[in-house]
Amino acid sequence: MPTTLTPPRAPETPILGSFVPFAQDPPRFLHQLAQNHPTADLIHFTFLGINNYLILNPDLVREVLVNRASEFPKSQRDYGILSKFLGDGLVTAEGEQHRRQRKLAQPAFHHKRIAAYGDTMVDYAADMVAEWQAGETRDIAHEMYQLTLYIVAKTLFDADKSRMVEVADKVGQAIHVLQEVTNHDFRRPIQWPQWLPTADNRARQGAKGVLDETIHTIVDERRQQETADKGDLLSMLLLARDDDGKGMDDTELRDQLVTIFVAGHETTSNALSWTWYLLSQNPTAEAKLHAELDEVLDGRLPTLADLPNLPYTQMVIKEGMRLYPPAWTLTGRTATATTTLGNYTIRQGADLMVAPYVLHRNPTIFPEPERFDPERFTAEREKELPRYAYIPFGAGPRVCIGNSFAMMEAQLIIATVAQRFRLRLAADQRVEMNAQITLSPLDGLRMVVEERARNSQRQPHLTAELAY
Ligand code: HEM
């Protein structure tokens, strides 16, 4: 029997435990805990008597998320809150149901399939930029939100552009309301039953109604069409069959579409917003990005084929997600039985937290962790990182199914916009984190749009090319 150790504990008040400091600023609270115990593998804290462990050692992250994932399913509390609007889609399903759904959805995210979406991503980014005027101030967080919303709506449903805008706006608005009430739920120690006519429950019902009706209309229309494969994700989900030849029923389809819609745009939009912010504060990195774009693209719009030649663009995005991971913490995992993790005993029912925001600031792995330094992600240096020390997309059987989609989208959008513009933070813009389900800038991100001179000898000719 190995010796078991007691992990360090957060200093706490009776009964509430760490609830108040956690609720005030969750990522900072967790980061502070880690800083107070720089060599700890995990740290113990409580909420109203419930045991929580913040996992800090990448080897233990691997145990929880990968090697022993079935012993640590998603927490019932988080599951209960999320499933009120996501239903039983990929994010919230567990066990056999999750395995089946993942298998059915996987082909829709195959790299050959998503490669077809590259042109849509660039077209939509170019359309956005075409509206921008040099010298004006825009809320870049809003621009990124809208852009990624339209891209996911187009790639998911392949609606024509005018219809797509209507659908995206309607669904986007409903999802916004659902996210707000879900965020309130996460902050509440006790959940109200759904039948109670509270303001949040009524708002949830209304928004869910709009969402379900819109999605049912789209699915019904599609089922009546003759062409089975329209190249979008919906076609793939409709065509998917499990080993018994069984496809998704209407509820499964609804839950999957809502899940992908939700998981597939706000995360990417936040990754982009934070990257623009970090670039605006780091002129050397920004200049290097511009030099790469000028050299490789020389003024033309990027395509998928260019991505391998734009490594610095990718390094910038990776470093942005290191400092501001959109999924700042993963869904909590629960210990199904009293067990040993590393050298520690974990009690049955305890919640385990894996927080990329904290892991990515480990100073022994990322020296000067607050410094934005894309060079950390050169191919050679990335290979040297301990496994599971950098996990913006999670890990193991629940790793983000859309990670290649998201990286491709972020790289194409950064390349399209930065070809033509540099973004400067507006003088009066305060930048703070808003840690809800995802990590976004609290008061938006107003930035001044500046046209940039390209370092190209073919400039006059290329200016015409760039008049998208
Ligand atoms: C930068 C963008 C993104 C980030 C940082 C991100 C992050 C994550 C993370 C950390 C998880 C795992 C959560 C956990 O283990 O608790 C996850 C799961 C998931 N993501 Fe993403 N994601 C991004 C983009 C996308 C996109 C574009 C899509 C779809 C188009 C997507 C769809 C999903 C789905 C369906 C799951 C659940 C997978 C499962 O449990 O099997 N994500 N994402």
Boltz pocket constraint, residues with backbone or C-beta under 6 A from the ligand:
constraints:
  - pocket:
      binder: B
      contacts: [[A, 90], [A, 91], [A, 92], [A, 102], [A, 152], [A, 259], [A, 260], [A, 263], [A, 264], [A, 265], [A, 267], [A, 268], [A, 271], [A, 325], [A, 326], [A, 327], [A, 329], [A, 330], [A, 331], [A, 332], [A, 391], [A, 392], [A, 393], [A, 394], [A, 395], [A, 397], [A, 398], [A, 399], [A, 400], [A, 401], [A, 402], [A, 403], [A, 405], [A, 406], [A, 407]]
      max_distance: 6.0
